[in-house]
Amino acid sequence: MRVVLGFILLLVSIVAVAGAGGLTSNVYRTTRCPQAERLVRRVTWEKARNDPTLGARLLRVHYHDCFVRGCDASILLDTVGTNQSEKDARPNLTLRGFEVIDEIKTRVERDCPGIVSCADILALAARDAVSFPFKRSMWDVLTGRRDGRVSLLSDVSGNLPSPSSDFPTLQNLFSNKGLDINDLVALSGAHTIGVAHCGAFSRRLFNFTGKGDTDPSLDPSYADFLKTQCPNPADPATVVGMDPNSTLSFDSHYFTAVDKNQGLFRSDAALLRDPTSAGIVRRFQSQAAFITQFGKSMVKMGGIQVLVGDAGEIRKNCRVVN
């Protein structure tokens, strides 16, 4: 199994070297900070060793960054005065892991001031946190991003997929970002790790059509289990695993669950509503197929609307513009 996984990861890396959005593989190797990627991994793995949820947290922050203004670390900027940043948008209020990015940035700036962008740090840290249990990189991360100077709460609406999105909405959102149906299904597989607040899916359990009913597309036994975990009305503090089989393990179990109508969100269940997407769900029940495509899709997502060259800046502090 290790030999097969190693071969898969090699294929993912070879594909990644080709570039996405003007990025290249290990751009810092030829700068005054050739150790940049090692520094990011060292700090990330230190944190992941004590927090097995870090991979899910940083992966979600990276997604939410890329889908709004592109992968420019705008999600990391704090609100200044009355100018509310992306952080204050409702879908982002439960994001966690910002303090880890801050610590990585501090360590990198100490050794290499003004060279490594927050956008690259976020992309690398998300990969490294997910990769920690495997002790190897699960996908290549192309680098060379620069940091954006704008972060607006108003930009979030309509750009991030919702837990209640139907398939046409999901497909349209991903297509607008240059991602295809394989990317849509593969990136949905990130739900194999992490937890969700009950409020994000309680309507499926208790009031699906406004008549106190349960979503009939949800496996009845799974629905009954979820009702024992989530009170009605939903408690904002209560969470459940997004993958009923392996909340802390990055694997293909999510797709097995979805195929059994045990996808937690309507957006998970929506993957079975399209014949092509449903076929991909079944194909990705193979760990090898999922890992290979996930790596390719992360490279594509990491290249969405990136700032390169002289655009943007290299922030000194990821929370504020220079």
C-alpha positions as CSV (number, residue, x, y, z in Angstrom):
1,M,0.0,0.0,0.0
2,R,2.9,2.4,0.8
3,V,4.5,1.7,-2.6
4,V,1.2,2.4,-4.4
5,L,0.5,5.6,-2.4
6,G,4.1,6.8,-3.1
7,F,3.6,6.3,-6.8
8,I,0.3,8.2,-6.7
9,L,1.9,11.1,-4.9
10,L,4.7,11.2,-7.5
11,L,2.2,11.4,-10.3
12,V,0.5,14.3,-8.5
13,S,3.8,16.1,-8.2
14,I,4.7,15.6,-11.8
15,V,1.4,17.1,-12.9
16,A,1.8,20.0,-10.5
17,V,5.2,21.1,-11.9
18,A,3.4,22.2,-15.1
19,G,2.1,25.3,-13.3
20,A,-1.2,27.0,-12.5
21,G,-2.0,30.6,-12.9
22,G,1.6,31.6,-13.3
23,L,2.8,29.7,-10.3
24,T,5.8,27.4,-10.2
25,S,7.1,24.5,-8.1
26,N,9.2,25.7,-5.1
27,V,9.7,29.2,-6.3
28,Y,11.6,30.1,-3.1
29,R,14.4,27.7,-3.8
30,T,16.1,30.4,-5.9
31,T,15.4,33.3,-3.5
32,R,17.0,34.4,-0.3
33,C,14.7,32.0,1.5
34,P,15.4,28.5,0.0
35,Q,14.2,27.0,3.4
36,A,10.8,28.5,3.2
37,E,8.8,25.4,2.6
38,R,10.7,23.5,5.2
39,L,10.0,26.2,7.7
40,V,6.3,26.1,7.0
41,R,6.2,22.4,7.3
42,R,8.1,22.3,10.5
43,V,5.8,24.7,12.3
44,T,2.7,23.2,10.8
45,W,3.7,19.7,11.9
46,E,4.5,20.9,15.4
47,K,1.0,22.2,15.7
48,A,-0.7,19.2,13.9
49,R,1.1,16.8,16.3
50,N,-1.0,18.3,19.2
51,D,-4.1,19.1,17.2
52,P,-5.4,16.3,14.8
53,T,-8.2,18.7,13.6
54,L,-5.7,21.2,12.1
55,G,-5.8,19.7,8.7
56,A,-9.6,20.2,8.3
57,R,-9.4,23.7,9.7
58,L,-6.6,25.0,7.5
59,L,-8.0,23.3,4.4
60,R,-11.3,25.1,5.0
61,V,-9.6,28.4,5.4
62,H,-7.7,27.8,2.1
63,Y,-10.9,27.0,0.3
64,H,-12.7,30.0,1.6
65,D,-9.8,32.2,0.6
66,C,-9.6,30.9,-3.0
67,F,-13.3,30.9,-3.8
68,V,-13.8,34.6,-3.0
69,R,-11.1,36.9,-4.5
70,G,-8.8,34.1,-5.5
71,C,-5.9,32.6,-3.5
72,D,-4.6,36.0,-2.2
73,A,-4.9,35.6,1.6
74,S,-7.7,38.1,1.7
75,I,-9.4,35.8,4.2
76,L,-6.6,36.5,6.7
77,L,-7.1,40.2,6.8
78,D,-8.9,41.6,9.9
79,T,-11.7,44.2,9.8
80,V,-10.4,47.8,10.0
81,G,-12.8,50.3,11.3
82,T,-16.2,50.0,9.6
83,N,-14.7,48.2,6.6
84,Q,-15.8,44.6,7.4
85,S,-13.5,42.0,6.0
86,E,-14.3,38.5,4.7
87,K,-13.7,37.1,8.1
88,D,-16.9,38.7,9.3
89,A,-19.1,37.1,6.7
90,R,-21.5,34.4,8.2
91,P,-19.9,31.4,6.4
92,N,-16.5,32.4,7.8
93,L,-17.4,33.0,11.4
94,T,-16.5,29.4,12.3
95,L,-13.2,29.3,10.5
96,R,-10.3,28.4,12.8
97,G,-6.5,28.2,12.5
98,F,-5.6,31.8,11.9
99,E,-3.2,31.9,14.9
100,V,-1.3,29.0,13.3
101,I,-0.8,31.0,10.1
102,D,0.3,34.0,12.3
103,E,2.9,31.8,14.0
104,I,4.3,30.4,10.8
105,K,4.5,33.9,9.3
106,T,6.4,35.2,12.4
107,R,8.9,32.3,12.1
108,V,9.4,32.8,8.4
109,E,9.7,36.6,8.7
110,R,12.4,36.1,11.3
111,D,14.5,34.2,8.9
112,C,13.4,35.7,5.6
113,P,11.8,39.1,6.0
114,G,9.6,40.3,3.1
115,I,10.0,37.2,0.9
116,V,7.3,34.6,1.5
117,S,3.6,35.6,1.0
118,C,0.8,34.9,3.4
119,A,-1.1,33.4,0.4
120,D,1.7,30.8,-0.1
121,I,2.0,30.1,3.6
122,L,-1.7,29.3,3.8
123,A,-1.6,27.0,0.7
124,L,1.5,25.2,2.1
125,A,0.2,24.9,5.6
126,A,-3.1,23.5,4.5
127,R,-1.3,20.8,2.5
128,D,1.2,20.1,5.3
129,A,-1.5,19.8,8.1
130,V,-3.5,17.3,6.0
131,S,-0.3,15.5,5.2
132,F,1.0,15.2,8.8
133,P,-0.5,11.7,9.5
134,F,1.1,10.4,6.3
135,K,4.5,12.0,7.0
136,R,4.8,13.0,3.4
137,S,3.3,15.6,1.1
138,M,-0.1,14.5,-0.2
139,W,0.0,16.9,-3.1
140,D,2.4,19.5,-4.5
141,V,1.8,23.2,-3.9
142,L,2.9,25.6,-6.5
143,T,4.2,28.9,-5.2
144,G,4.7,32.5,-6.2
145,R,1.4,34.0,-5.0
146,R,1.4,37.5,-3.7
147,D,-1.0,38.9,-1.1
148,G,-4.1,41.0,-1.9
149,R,-4.8,44.4,-0.3
150,V,-8.6,44.1,-0.3
151,S,-10.9,42.0,1.8
152,L,-14.7,42.8,1.8
153,L,-17.5,41.0,3.5
154,S,-19.7,41.9,0.6
155,D,-17.6,39.8,-1.8
156,V,-18.3,36.5,0.0
157,S,-22.0,36.1,-0.8
158,G,-22.5,34.1,-4.0
159,N,-19.0,32.9,-4.2
160,L,-18.8,30.2,-1.5
161,P,-20.8,26.9,-1.9
162,S,-23.5,26.5,0.8
163,P,-24.2,23.3,2.7
164,S,-27.7,23.5,1.2
165,S,-26.6,24.1,-2.4
166,D,-28.1,21.9,-5.1
167,F,-26.1,20.4,-7.9
168,P,-26.6,23.0,-10.6
169,T,-25.6,25.7,-8.1
170,L,-22.4,23.8,-7.1
171,Q,-21.5,23.2,-10.7
172,N,-22.0,26.8,-11.7
173,L,-19.9,28.0,-8.7
174,F,-17.1,25.7,-9.5
175,S,-17.2,26.4,-13.2
176,N,-16.9,30.1,-12.5
177,K,-13.6,29.4,-10.8
178,G,-12.3,27.3,-13.7
179,L,-13.0,24.0,-11.9
180,D,-14.8,21.0,-13.6
181,I,-17.0,18.3,-12.4
182,N,-14.1,16.1,-11.4
183,D,-12.7,18.9,-9.3
184,L,-16.2,19.5,-7.7
185,V,-16.5,15.9,-6.6
186,A,-12.9,15.5,-5.5
187,L,-12.8,18.7,-3.5
188,S,-16.1,17.8,-1.8
189,G,-14.1,14.8,-0.5
190,A,-12.4,17.2,1.9
191,H,-15.5,16.6,4.0
192,T,-13.9,13.3,4.9
193,I,-12.2,15.2,7.8
194,G,-13.6,17.8,10.2
195,V,-16.9,18.6,11.9
196,A,-20.0,20.7,11.2
197,H,-22.3,22.7,13.5
198,C,-25.7,21.2,13.7
199,G,-27.3,24.4,12.4
200,A,-25.7,23.8,9.0
201,F,-27.9,20.8,8.4
202,S,-30.6,20.7,11.0
203,R,-33.3,21.6,8.5
204,R,-32.7,18.3,6.8
205,L,-33.5,16.5,10.1
206,F,-36.4,18.4,11.5
207,N,-38.1,20.7,9.0
208,F,-37.1,19.8,5.4
209,T,-40.2,21.1,3.6
210,G,-41.5,23.3,6.4
211,K,-43.8,20.6,7.7
212,G,-41.6,19.2,10.5
213,D,-40.3,16.4,8.2
214,T,-36.9,14.8,7.4
215,D,-35.2,14.9,4.1
216,P,-36.3,11.7,2.4
217,S,-33.0,11.4,0.6
218,L,-31.1,11.0,3.9
219,D,-30.6,7.4,5.0
220,P,-33.2,6.9,7.8
221,S,-30.9,5.2,10.3
222,Y,-28.3,7.9,9.8
223,A,-30.9,10.6,10.2
224,D,-32.0,8.9,13.5
225,F,-28.4,8.9,14.7
226,L,-28.0,12.6,13.8
227,K,-31.1,13.5,15.7
228,T,-29.6,12.0,18.9
229,Q,-26.6,14.2,18.4
230,C,-28.3,17.5,17.4
231,P,-31.1,19.0,19.5
232,N,-34.0,20.9,17.9
233,P,-33.6,23.8,17.8
234,A,-30.0,23.5,17.0
235,D,-27.4,24.3,19.6
236,P,-24.7,26.5,18.1
237,A,-22.0,24.8,20.1
238,T,-22.9,21.2,19.1
239,V,-20.9,19.6,16.2
240,V,-20.8,16.2,14.5
241,G,-18.3,14.7,12.1
242,M,-18.9,15.3,8.4
243,D,-17.8,11.8,7.6
244,P,-19.6,9.2,9.7
245,N,-16.7,6.8,9.3
246,S,-13.5,8.7,9.7
247,T,-13.7,12.3,10.9
248,L,-9.9,12.5,11.6
249,S,-8.7,10.3,8.7
250,F,-8.1,11.7,5.3
251,D,-9.4,8.9,3.1
252,S,-12.1,7.9,0.6
253,H,-14.7,6.8,3.2
254,Y,-16.6,10.0,2.5
255,F,-17.6,8.8,-0.9
256,T,-18.8,5.5,0.5
257,A,-21.0,7.4,2.9
258,V,-22.4,9.7,0.2
259,D,-23.2,6.7,-2.0
260,K,-25.2,5.2,1.0
261,N,-27.2,8.5,1.3
262,Q,-25.2,9.4,4.4
263,G,-23.8,12.7,3.1
264,L,-24.3,15.2,6.0
265,F,-25.2,18.3,3.8
266,R,-27.6,18.7,1.0
267,S,-24.6,19.7,-1.0
268,D,-23.1,16.2,-0.3
269,A,-26.3,14.5,-1.3
270,A,-26.5,16.7,-4.4
271,L,-23.5,14.8,-5.9
272,L,-25.8,11.8,-6.5
273,R,-28.4,13.9,-8.4
274,D,-26.3,14.1,-11.6
275,P,-25.4,10.9,-13.4
276,T,-21.8,11.9,-14.2
277,S,-21.2,13.2,-10.7
278,A,-22.7,10.0,-9.1
279,G,-20.4,7.9,-11.2
280,I,-17.4,9.9,-10.0
281,V,-18.5,9.4,-6.4
282,R,-18.5,5.7,-6.9
283,R,-15.0,5.8,-8.7
284,F,-13.6,7.9,-5.8
285,Q,-14.4,5.1,-3.3
286,S,-11.1,3.9,-4.5
287,Q,-8.5,5.6,-2.3
288,A,-6.0,5.7,-5.1
289,A,-8.5,7.4,-7.5
290,F,-9.5,9.9,-4.9
291,I,-6.0,10.9,-3.8
292,T,-4.8,11.3,-7.3
293,Q,-7.6,13.5,-8.4
294,F,-7.7,15.5,-5.1
295,G,-4.1,16.5,-5.6
296,K,-4.7,17.6,-9.2
297,S,-7.8,19.6,-8.1
298,M,-5.9,21.3,-5.2
299,V,-3.3,22.5,-7.7
300,K,-6.1,23.9,-9.9
301,M,-7.9,25.5,-7.0
302,G,-4.6,26.9,-5.6
303,G,-4.2,28.8,-8.9
304,I,-7.6,30.6,-8.9
305,Q,-7.1,34.3,-9.7
306,V,-3.7,34.4,-8.1
307,L,-1.7,37.7,-7.9
308,V,1.9,37.2,-9.3
309,G,4.7,39.4,-10.4
310,D,4.3,43.0,-9.2
311,A,0.6,42.6,-8.3
312,G,-0.4,42.8,-4.7
313,E,2.3,42.8,-2.0
314,I,4.2,40.5,0.5
315,R,2.5,41.3,3.8
316,K,4.7,41.6,6.9
317,N,1.7,40.7,9.0
318,C,-1.0,38.4,7.5
319,R,-3.8,40.2,9.3
320,V,-3.1,43.7,7.9
321,V,-1.9,45.3,4.7
322,N,1.5,46.9,4.7
